[in-house]
Amino acid sequence: MNPHETQELMDFIKQIRDRFDLTILLIEHDMKVVMGICEHIWVLDYGVTIAEGDPEKIQGDPKVIEAYLGEEYLQNA
């Protein structure tokens, strides 16, 4: 999807969630979408949960950073 379509999808999912007071399970790799929609996140690495929490906690979690950006990133950060 292009950026405009991505934003429309995010807005649509938020509208459904809020209008019908639903919990939505989202499986997604686009971090802009995940961080823009989710209130609570579980991060899996090879099928194992390595982190759980709100978007702010997930963004700063060293296990998540290492799993998705690599150990070298952590050493140079």
Distance bins in CASP14 RR format, pairs under 12 A and 6 or more apart:
PFRMAT RR
TARGET T0000
AUTHOR 0000-0000-0000
RMODE 2
METHOD distances of the structure
MODEL  1
1 7 0 0 0 0 1 0 0 0 0 0 0
1 8 0 0 0 0 1 0 0 0 0 0 0
1 9 1 0 0 1 0 0 0 0 0 0 0
1 10 0 0 0 0 0 1 0 0 0 0 0
1 28 0 0 0 0 0 1 0 0 0 0 0
1 30 0 0 0 0 1 0 0 0 0 0 0
1 32 0 0 0 0 0 1 0 0 0 0 0
1 33 0 0 0 0 1 0 0 0 0 0 0
2 8 0 0 0 0 1 0 0 0 0 0 0
2 9 0 0 0 0 0 1 0 0 0 0 0
3 9 0 0 0 0 0 1 0 0 0 0 0
3 10 0 0 0 0 0 1 0 0 0 0 0
3 30 0 0 0 0 0 1 0 0 0 0 0
3 32 0 0 0 0 1 0 0 0 0 0 0
3 33 0 0 0 0 0 1 0 0 0 0 0
4 10 0 0 0 0 0 1 0 0 0 0 0
4 11 0 0 0 0 0 1 0 0 0 0 0
5 11 0 0 0 0 0 1 0 0 0 0 0
5 12 0 0 0 0 0 1 0 0 0 0 0
5 30 0 0 0 0 0 1 0 0 0 0 0
5 33 0 0 0 0 0 1 0 0 0 0 0
6 12 0 0 0 0 0 1 0 0 0 0 0
6 13 0 0 0 0 0 1 0 0 0 0 0
6 28 0 0 0 0 0 1 0 0 0 0 0
6 30 1 0 0 1 0 0 0 0 0 0 0
6 31 0 0 0 0 0 1 0 0 0 0 0
6 32 1 0 0 1 0 0 0 0 0 0 0
6 33 1 0 0 1 0 0 0 0 0 0 0
6 34 0 0 0 0 0 1 0 0 0 0 0
6 36 0 0 0 0 0 1 0 0 0 0 0
6 37 0 0 0 0 0 1 0 0 0 0 0
7 13 0 0 0 0 0 1 0 0 0 0 0
7 14 0 0 0 0 0 1 0 0 0 0 0
7 30 0 0 0 0 0 1 0 0 0 0 0
7 32 0 0 0 0 1 0 0 0 0 0 0
7 33 0 0 0 0 1 0 0 0 0 0 0
7 36 0 0 0 0 1 0 0 0 0 0 0
7 37 0 0 0 0 0 1 0 0 0 0 0
8 14 0 0 0 0 0 1 0 0 0 0 0
8 15 0 0 0 0 0 1 0 0 0 0 0
8 33 0 0 0 0 0 1 0 0 0 0 0
9 15 0 0 0 0 0 1 0 0 0 0 0
9 16 0 0 0 0 0 1 0 0 0 0 0
9 24 0 0 0 0 0 1 0 0 0 0 0
9 26 0 0 0 0 0 1 0 0 0 0 0
9 28 0 0 0 0 1 0 0 0 0 0 0
9 30 0 0 0 0 1 0 0 0 0 0 0
9 32 0 0 0 0 0 1 0 0 0 0 0
9 33 1 0 0 1 0 0 0 0 0 0 0
9 36 0 0 0 0 0 1 0 0 0 0 0
9 37 0 0 0 0 1 0 0 0 0 0 0
10 16 0 0 0 0 0 1 0 0 0 0 0
10 17 0 0 0 0 0 1 0 0 0 0 0
10 24 0 0 0 0 0 1 0 0 0 0 0
10 26 0 0 0 0 0 1 0 0 0 0 0
10 28 0 0 0 0 0 1 0 0 0 0 0
10 30 0 0 0 0 1 0 0 0 0 0 0
10 32 0 0 0 0 1 0 0 0 0 0 0
10 33 1 0 1 0 0 0 0 0 0 0 0
10 34 0 0 0 0 1 0 0 0 0 0 0
10 35 0 0 0 0 0 1 0 0 0 0 0
10 36 1 0 0 1 0 0 0 0 0 0 0
10 37 1 0 1 0 0 0 0 0 0 0 0
10 38 0 0 0 0 0 1 0 0 0 0 0
11 17 0 0 0 0 0 1 0 0 0 0 0
11 18 0 0 0 0 0 1 0 0 0 0 0
11 19 0 0 0 0 0 1 0 0 0 0 0
11 33 0 0 0 0 0 1 0 0 0 0 0
11 36 0 0 0 0 0 1 0 0 0 0 0
11 37 0 0 0 0 1 0 0 0 0 0 0
12 18 0 0 0 0 0 1 0 0 0 0 0
12 19 0 0 0 0 0 1 0 0 0 0 0
12 24 0 0 0 0 0 1 0 0 0 0 0
12 33 0 0 0 0 0 1 0 0 0 0 0
12 37 0 0 0 0 0 1 0 0 0 0 0
13 19 0 0 0 0 0 1 0 0 0 0 0
13 20 0 0 0 0 0 1 0 0 0 0 0
13 22 0 0 0 0 1 0 0 0 0 0 0
13 23 0 0 0 0 0 1 0 0 0 0 0
13 24 1 0 0 1 0 0 0 0 0 0 0
13 25 0 0 0 0 0 1 0 0 0 0 0
13 26 1 0 0 1 0 0 0 0 0 0 0
13 28 0 0 0 0 0 1 0 0 0 0 0
13 33 0 0 0 0 1 0 0 0 0 0 0
13 34 0 0 0 0 0 1 0 0 0 0 0
13 36 0 0 0 0 1 0 0 0 0 0 0
13 37 1 0 1 0 0 0 0 0 0 0 0
13 38 0 0 0 0 1 0 0 0 0 0 0
14 20 0 0 0 0 0 1 0 0 0 0 0
14 22 0 0 0 0 0 1 0 0 0 0 0
14 24 0 0 0 0 1 0 0 0 0 0 0
14 26 0 0 0 0 0 1 0 0 0 0 0
14 33 0 0 0 0 0 1 0 0 0 0 0
14 36 0 0 0 0 1 0 0 0 0 0 0
14 37 1 0 0 1 0 0 0 0 0 0 0
14 38 0 0 0 0 0 1 0 0 0 0 0
14 39 0 0 0 0 0 1 0 0 0 0 0
15 21 0 0 0 0 0 1 0 0 0 0 0
15 22 0 0 0 0 0 1 0 0 0 0 0
15 24 0 0 0 0 0 1 0 0 0 0 0
15 37 0 0 0 0 0 1 0 0 0 0 0
16 22 1 0 0 1 0 0 0 0 0 0 0
16 23 0 0 0 0 0 1 0 0 0 0 0
16 24 1 0 0 1 0 0 0 0 0 0 0
16 26 0 0 0 0 0 1 0 0 0 0 0
16 37 0 0 0 0 0 1 0 0 0 0 0
17 23 1 0 0 1 0 0 0 0 0 0 0
17 24 1 0 1 0 0 0 0 0 0 0 0
17 25 0 0 0 0 0 1 0 0 0 0 0
17 26 0 0 0 0 1 0 0 0 0 0 0
17 36 0 0 0 0 0 1 0 0 0 0 0
17 37 1 0 0 1 0 0 0 0 0 0 0
17 38 0 0 0 0 0 1 0 0 0 0 0
17 39 0 0 0 0 1 0 0 0 0 0 0
18 24 0 0 0 0 0 1 0 0 0 0 0
18 37 0 0 0 0 0 1 0 0 0 0 0
18 39 0 0 0 0 0 1 0 0 0 0 0
23 38 0 0 0 0 0 1 0 0 0 0 0
23 39 0 0 0 0 1 0 0 0 0 0 0
23 40 0 0 0 0 1 0 0 0 0 0 0
24 33 0 0 0 0 0 1 0 0 0 0 0
24 34 0 0 0 0 0 1 0 0 0 0 0
24 37 1 0 0 1 0 0 0 0 0 0 0
24 38 0 0 0 0 1 0 0 0 0 0 0
24 39 0 0 0 0 0 1 0 0 0 0 0
24 40 0 0 0 0 0 1 0 0 0 0 0
25 37 0 0 0 0 0 1 0 0 0 0 0
25 38 0 0 0 0 0 1 0 0 0 0 0
25 40 0 0 0 0 0 1 0 0 0 0 0
25 41 0 0 0 0 0 1 0 0 0 0 0
25 42 0 0 0 0 1 0 0 0 0 0 0
26 33 1 0 0 1 0 0 0 0 0 0 0
26 34 1 0 0 1 0 0 0 0 0 0 0
26 35 0 0 0 0 0 1 0 0 0 0 0
26 36 0 0 0 0 0 1 0 0 0 0 0
26 37 1 0 0 1 0 0 0 0 0 0 0
26 38 1 0 0 1 0 0 0 0 0 0 0
26 39 0 0 0 0 0 1 0 0 0 0 0
26 40 0 0 0 0 0 1 0 0 0 0 0
26 41 0 0 0 0 1 0 0 0 0 0 0
26 42 0 0 0 0 0 1 0 0 0 0 0
27 33 0 0 0 0 0 1 0 0 0 0 0
27 34 0 0 0 0 1 0 0 0 0 0 0
27 37 0 0 0 0 0 1 0 0 0 0 0
27 38 0 0 0 0 0 1 0 0 0 0 0
27 41 0 0 0 0 0 1 0 0 0 0 0
27 42 0 0 0 0 0 1 0 0 0 0 0
27 43 0 0 0 0 0 1 0 0 0 0 0
27 44 0 0 0 0 1 0 0 0 0 0 0
27 47 0 0 0 0 0 1 0 0 0 0 0
28 34 1 0 1 0 0 0 0 0 0 0 0
28 35 0 0 0 0 0 1 0 0 0 0 0
28 36 0 0 0 0 0 1 0 0 0 0 0
28 37 0 0 0 0 1 0 0 0 0 0 0
28 38 0 0 0 0 1 0 0 0 0 0 0
28 41 0 0 0 0 0 1 0 0 0 0 0
28 42 0 0 0 0 0 1 0 0 0 0 0
28 43 0 0 0 0 0 1 0 0 0 0 0
28 44 0 0 0 0 0 1 0 0 0 0 0
29 43 0 0 0 0 0 1 0 0 0 0 0
29 44 0 0 0 0 0 1 0 0 0 0 0
29 68 0 0 0 0 1 0 0 0 0 0 0
30 36 0 0 0 0 1 0 0 0 0 0 0
30 37 0 0 0 0 0 1 0 0 0 0 0
30 38 0 0 0 0 0 1 0 0 0 0 0
31 37 0 0 0 0 0 1 0 0 0 0 0
31 38 0 0 0 0 0 1 0 0 0 0 0
31 41 0 0 0 0 0 1 0 0 0 0 0
31 43 0 0 0 0 0 1 0 0 0 0 0
31 55 0 0 0 0 1 0 0 0 0 0 0
31 58 0 0 0 0 1 0 0 0 0 0 0
31 59 0 0 0 0 1 0 0 0 0 0 0
31 64 0 0 0 0 0 1 0 0 0 0 0
31 65 0 0 0 0 0 1 0 0 0 0 0
31 68 0 0 0 0 1 0 0 0 0 0 0
31 69 0 0 0 0 0 1 0 0 0 0 0
32 38 0 0 0 0 0 1 0 0 0 0 0
32 55 0 0 0 0 0 1 0 0 0 0 0
32 59 0 0 0 0 0 1 0 0 0 0 0
33 41 0 0 0 0 0 1 0 0 0 0 0
33 55 0 0 0 0 0 1 0 0 0 0 0
34 40 0 0 0 0 0 1 0 0 0 0 0
34 41 1 0 0 1 0 0 0 0 0 0 0
34 42 0 0 0 0 0 1 0 0 0 0 0
34 43 0 0 0 0 1 0 0 0 0 0 0
34 53 0 0 0 0 0 1 0 0 0 0 0
34 54 0 0 0 0 0 1 0 0 0 0 0
34 55 1 0 0 1 0 0 0 0 0 0 0
34 58 0 0 0 0 1 0 0 0 0 0 0
34 59 0 0 0 0 0 1 0 0 0 0 0
34 64 0 0 0 0 0 1 0 0 0 0 0
34 68 0 0 0 0 0 1 0 0 0 0 0
35 41 0 0 0 0 1 0 0 0 0 0 0
35 43 0 0 0 0 0 1 0 0 0 0 0
35 53 0 0 0 0 0 1 0 0 0 0 0
35 54 0 0 0 0 1 0 0 0 0 0 0
35 55 1 0 1 0 0 0 0 0 0 0 0
35 56 0 0 0 0 1 0 0 0 0 0 0
35 57 0 0 0 0 0 1 0 0 0 0 0
35 58 1 0 0 1 0 0 0 0 0 0 0
35 59 1 0 0 1 0 0 0 0 0 0 0
35 60 0 0 0 0 0 1 0 0 0 0 0
35 64 0 0 0 0 0 1 0 0 0 0 0
36 54 0 0 0 0 0 1 0 0 0 0 0
36 55 1 0 0 1 0 0 0 0 0 0 0
36 56 0 0 0 0 0 1 0 0 0 0 0
36 58 0 0 0 0 0 1 0 0 0 0 0
36 59 0 0 0 0 0 1 0 0 0 0 0
37 55 0 0 0 0 1 0 0 0 0 0 0
38 52 0 0 0 0 0 1 0 0 0 0 0
38 53 0 0 0 0 1 0 0 0 0 0 0
38 54 0 0 0 0 1 0 0 0 0 0 0
38 55 1 0 0 1 0 0 0 0 0 0 0
38 56 0 0 0 0 0 1 0 0 0 0 0
38 57 0 0 0 0 0 1 0 0 0 0 0
38 58 0 0 0 0 1 0 0 0 0 0 0
38 59 0 0 0 0 0 1 0 0 0 0 0
39 53 0 0 0 0 1 0 0 0 0 0 0
39 54 1 0 0 1 0 0 0 0 0 0 0
39 55 1 0 0 1 0 0 0 0 0 0 0
39 56 0 0 0 0 0 1 0 0 0 0 0
39 57 0 0 0 0 0 1 0 0 0 0 0
39 58 0 0 0 0 0 1 0 0 0 0 0
40 51 0 0 0 0 0 1 0 0 0 0 0
40 52 1 0 0 1 0 0 0 0 0 0 0
40 53 1 0 1 0 0 0 0 0 0 0 0
40 54 1 0 0 1 0 0 0 0 0 0 0
40 55 0 0 0 0 1 0 0 0 0 0 0
40 56 0 0 0 0 0 1 0 0 0 0 0
40 57 0 0 0 0 1 0 0 0 0 0 0
40 58 0 0 0 0 1 0 0 0 0 0 0
41 49 0 0 0 0 0 1 0 0 0 0 0
41 50 0 0 0 0 0 1 0 0 0 0 0
41 51 1 0 0 1 0 0 0 0 0 0 0
41 52 1 0 0 1 0 0 0 0 0 0 0
41 53 1 0 1 0 0 0 0 0 0 0 0
41 54 1 0 0 1 0 0 0 0 0 0 0
41 55 1 0 0 1 0 0 0 0 0 0 0
41 56 0 0 0 0 0 1 0 0 0 0 0
41 57 0 0 0 0 1 0 0 0 0 0 0
41 58 1 0 1 0 0 0 0 0 0 0 0
41 59 0 0 0 0 1 0 0 0 0 0 0
41 60 0 0 0 0 0 1 0 0 0 0 0
41 61 0 0 0 0 1 0 0 0 0 0 0
41 64 0 0 0 0 1 0 0 0 0 0 0
42 48 0 0 0 0 0 1 0 0 0 0 0
42 49 1 0 1 0 0 0 0 0 0 0 0
42 50 0 0 0 0 1 0 0 0 0 0 0
42 51 1 0 0 1 0 0 0 0 0 0 0
42 52 1 0 1 0 0 0 0 0 0 0 0
42 53 1 0 0 1 0 0 0 0 0 0 0
42 54 0 0 0 0 0 1 0 0 0 0 0
42 57 0 0 0 0 0 1 0 0 0 0 0
42 58 0 0 0 0 1 0 0 0 0 0 0
42 61 0 0 0 0 0 1 0 0 0 0 0
42 64 0 0 0 0 0 1 0 0 0 0 0
43 49 1 0 0 1 0 0 0 0 0 0 0
43 50 1 0 1 0 0 0 0 0 0 0 0
43 51 1 0 1 0 0 0 0 0 0 0 0
43 52 1 0 0 1 0 0 0 0 0 0 0
43 53 0 0 0 0 1 0 0 0 0 0 0
43 55 0 0 0 0 0 1 0 0 0 0 0
43 57 0 0 0 0 0 1 0 0 0 0 0
43 58 1 0 0 1 0 0 0 0 0 0 0
43 59 0 0 0 0 0 1 0 0 0 0 0
43 60 0 0 0 0 0 1 0 0 0 0 0
43 61 1 0 0 1 0 0 0 0 0 0 0
43 62 0 0 0 0 0 1 0 0 0 0 0
43 63 1 0 0 1 0 0 0 0 0 0 0
43 64 1 0 1 0 0 0 0 0 0 0 0
43 65 0 0 0 0 0 1 0 0 0 0 0
43 66 0 0 0 0 0 1 0 0 0 0 0
43 67 1 0 0 1 0 0 0 0 0 0 0
43 68 0 0 0 0 1 0 0 0 0 0 0
44 50 1 0 0 1 0 0 0 0 0 0 0
44 51 0 0 0 0 1 0 0 0 0 0 0
44 52 0 0 0 0 0 1 0 0 0 0 0
44 58 0 0 0 0 0 1 0 0 0 0 0
44 63 0 0 0 0 0 1 0 0 0 0 0
44 64 0 0 0 0 0 1 0 0 0 0 0
44 67 0 0 0 0 1 0 0 0 0 0 0
44 68 0 0 0 0 0 1 0 0 0 0 0
45 51 0 0 0 0 1 0 0 0 0 0 0
45 61 0 0 0 0 0 1 0 0 0 0 0
45 63 1 0 0 1 0 0 0 0 0 0 0
45 64 0 0 0 0 1 0 0 0 0 0 0
45 65 0 0 0 0 0 1 0 0 0 0 0
45 66 0 0 0 0 1 0 0 0 0 0 0
45 67 1 0 1 0 0 0 0 0 0 0 0
45 68 0 0 0 0 1 0 0 0 0 0 0
45 70 0 0 0 0 0 1 0 0 0 0 0
46 67 0 0 0 0 1 0 0 0 0 0 0
47 67 0 0 0 0 0 1 0 0 0 0 0
48 63 0 0 0 0 0 1 0 0 0 0 0
48 67 0 0 0 0 1 0 0 0 0 0 0
49 58 0 0 0 0 0 1 0 0 0 0 0
49 61 0 0 0 0 0 1 0 0 0 0 0
49 63 0 0 0 0 1 0 0 0 0 0 0
49 64 0 0 0 0 0 1 0 0 0 0 0
49 67 0 0 0 0 0 1 0 0 0 0 0
50 58 0 0 0 0 1 0 0 0 0 0 0
50 61 1 0 0 1 0 0 0 0 0 0 0
50 62 0 0 0 0 1 0 0 0 0 0 0
50 63 1 0 1 0 0 0 0 0 0 0 0
50 64 1 0 0 1 0 0 0 0 0 0 0
50 65 0 0 0 0 0 1 0 0 0 0 0
50 66 0 0 0 0 1 0 0 0 0 0 0
50 67 1 0 0 1 0 0 0 0 0 0 0
50 68 0 0 0 0 1 0 0 0 0 0 0
51 57 1 0 0 1 0 0 0 0 0 0 0
51 58 1 0 1 0 0 0 0 0 0 0 0
51 59 0 0 0 0 1 0 0 0 0 0 0
51 60 0 0 0 0 1 0 0 0 0 0 0
51 61 1 0 1 0 0 0 0 0 0 0 0
51 62 0 0 0 0 1 0 0 0 0 0 0
51 63 1 0 1 0 0 0 0 0 0 0 0
51 64 1 0 1 0 0 0 0 0 0 0 0
51 65 0 0 0 0 1 0 0 0 0 0 0
51 66 0 0 0 0 0 1 0 0 0 0 0
51 67 0 0 0 0 1 0 0 0 0 0 0
51 68 0 0 0 0 0 1 0 0 0 0 0
52 58 0 0 0 0 1 0 0 0 0 0 0
52 61 0 0 0 0 1 0 0 0 0 0 0
52 63 0 0 0 0 0 1 0 0 0 0 0
52 64 0 0 0 0 0 1 0 0 0 0 0
53 59 0 0 0 0 0 1 0 0 0 0 0
53 60 0 0 0 0 0 1 0 0 0 0 0
53 61 0 0 0 0 1 0 0 0 0 0 0
53 64 0 0 0 0 0 1 0 0 0 0 0
54 60 0 0 0 0 0 1 0 0 0 0 0
54 61 0 0 0 0 0 1 0 0 0 0 0
55 61 0 0 0 0 0 1 0 0 0 0 0
55 64 0 0 0 0 0 1 0 0 0 0 0
56 64 0 0 0 0 0 1 0 0 0 0 0
57 63 0 0 0 0 0 1 0 0 0 0 0
57 64 0 0 0 0 1 0 0 0 0 0 0
58 64 1 0 1 0 0 0 0 0 0 0 0
58 65 0 0 0 0 1 0 0 0 0 0 0
58 67 0 0 0 0 0 1 0 0 0 0 0
58 68 0 0 0 0 0 1 0 0 0 0 0
59 65 0 0 0 0 1 0 0 0 0 0 0
59 68 0 0 0 0 0 1 0 0 0 0 0
59 69 0 0 0 0 0 1 0 0 0 0 0
60 66 0 0 0 0 0 1 0 0 0 0 0
60 68 0 0 0 0 0 1 0 0 0 0 0
60 69 0 0 0 0 0 1 0 0 0 0 0
60 73 0 0 0 0 0 1 0 0 0 0 0
60 74 0 0 0 0 0 1 0 0 0 0 0
60 77 0 0 0 0 0 1 0 0 0 0 0
61 67 0 0 0 0 1 0 0 0 0 0 0
61 68 0 0 0 0 0 1 0 0 0 0 0
61 69 0 0 0 0 0 1 0 0 0 0 0
61 74 0 0 0 0 0 1 0 0 0 0 0
62 68 0 0 0 0 0 1 0 0 0 0 0
62 69 0 0 0 0 0 1 0 0 0 0 0
62 70 0 0 0 0 0 1 0 0 0 0 0
62 71 0 0 0 0 1 0 0 0 0 0 0
62 73 0 0 0 0 0 1 0 0 0 0 0
62 74 1 0 0 1 0 0 0 0 0 0 0
62 75 0 0 0 0 0 1 0 0 0 0 0
62 77 0 0 0 0 1 0 0 0 0 0 0
63 69 0 0 0 0 0 1 0 0 0 0 0
63 70 0 0 0 0 0 1 0 0 0 0 0
63 71 0 0 0 0 0 1 0 0 0 0 0
63 74 0 0 0 0 1 0 0 0 0 0 0
64 70 0 0 0 0 0 1 0 0 0 0 0
64 73 0 0 0 0 0 1 0 0 0 0 0
64 74 0 0 0 0 0 1 0 0 0 0 0
65 71 0 0 0 0 1 0 0 0 0 0 0
65 72 0 0 0 0 0 1 0 0 0 0 0
65 73 1 0 0 1 0 0 0 0 0 0 0
65 74 1 0 1 0 0 0 0 0 0 0 0
65 75 0 0 0 0 0 1 0 0 0 0 0
65 76 0 0 0 0 0 1 0 0 0 0 0
65 77 1 0 0 1 0 0 0 0 0 0 0
66 72 0 0 0 0 1 0 0 0 0 0 0
66 73 1 0 0 1 0 0 0 0 0 0 0
66 74 1 0 1 0 0 0 0 0 0 0 0
66 75 0 0 0 0 1 0 0 0 0 0 0
66 77 0 0 0 0 0 1 0 0 0 0 0
67 73 0 0 0 0 0 1 0 0 0 0 0
67 74 0 0 0 0 0 1 0 0 0 0 0
68 74 0 0 0 0 0 1 0 0 0 0 0
69 75 0 0 0 0 0 1 0 0 0 0 0
69 76 0 0 0 0 0 1 0 0 0 0 0
69 77 0 0 0 0 1 0 0 0 0 0 0
70 76 0 0 0 0 0 1 0 0 0 0 0
70 77 0 0 0 0 0 1 0 0 0 0 0
71 77 0 0 0 0 0 1 0 0 0 0 0
END
